[in-house]
Amino acid sequence: MTTVTQQLAAADWVAARLPAELVHLDAAAAGRPSVAALEAEVRHLHAEAARGGYVAEAEAAPLVDAGRAALGALVGLGGVAFSDGAGSAFATLLQSWPLPPGARIGTVASEYGGNAKVLEQLAGLRGWTLVPLPVDGLGRVTGVPACDLVTFPHVASQRGVVQPVEEVLASGVPLLLDVAQSLGQTPVPAGCAAYVGTSRKWLCGPRGTAFLAADPAWLPRLETPPTLTPYEDLRRFDTQEAHVAGRAGLAVAAQEWTPEVLPVVHARAAYARRVLAETPWQVVEPVDEPTGITTLTGGDPLATRAALLERGLLVSAVPTTRSADLAAPVLRVSTAAWTQEHELDALAASLRGLTS
């Protein structure tokens, strides 16, 4: 259940956005940024036009650094480096990680497709061994064999199930955790060796911005990327040619986000799973799984997604290329704090109508 305080805080967070022009059930792809985040981007673009890109970047440094601190606090670390996407951040960290030939990296079949390719390519080049982690029927990790590093998405793109991070950390193996899909929709545990995340999903920041973070104990051991940078701290991993306006928008979004939205997100998802279970589609997630993602199987996701959009209902169709553990595409519904129960009722009615 959500408290009155949580409901009010979530309502304020939702009210900070422009009105939606359709039923937006796709925060797992791209959330709805606030007016303040949009204005921060526009202000910076005007500053670039008026005073030049590098002057504007210097002027934006205090805001951007406040964003670093806010994002670092969300993952339990002091600060972050900025990238253009979570996949780029993942590749940067993995290439920099101190792993010798013969190192063993624990992975899961539900790994994001792009990250899986990076893992395979680097393993081949550097003589690493990729070790499949044991999982249950929903893809949750159930154990950690002897490894030098473990990496997986905290919540996968194609399934709204939370990985047991604390249990993995208890094994003592360093964990590089991908929070691109989880940060903003479920609590992210502290204590990982490193994190990668994005702006555009549940944090509702701009597209084209992302971040990485590493425990300070690991920082001296990470190989510096081959770029010219004056920094010795984590900022040496910043993407050098950057969409600074996007970083300004992300800084605002990260500071606006509040954990009070989480119970509301989870309550809406539980309602979604109950009403969508009454359609011809099959719901994958347990009703009370603490995420905002509901995935559906049993129909044609691509055609259904297009038909729903014509009716003003925005969802995602997730292709099999997204993950090695997908035998068929799935329909993905992501319920954010702005989602209303009557919208989910309308979605369920449309799915029944389209199927019949």
Secondary structure, 3 states (H helix, E strand, C coil): CCCHHHHHHHHHHHHCECCCCCEECECCCCCCCEHHHHHHHHHHHHHHHHHCHHHHHHHHHHHHHHHHHHHHHHCCCCCCEEECCHHHHHHHHHHHCCCCCCCEEEECCCCCHHHHHHHHHHHHHHCCEEEECCECCCCCECCCCCCCEEEEECEECCEEEECCHHHHHCCCCCEEEECCCCECCECCCCCCCEEEEECCCCCCCCCCCEEEEECCCCHHHCCCCCCCCCCCCHHHHCCCCCCHHHHHHHHHHHHHCCCCHHHHHHHHHHHHHHHHCCCCCEECCCCCCCCCEEEEECCCHHHHHHHHHHCCEECEEECHHHCCCCCCCEEEEECCCCCCHHHHHHHHHHHHHHHC
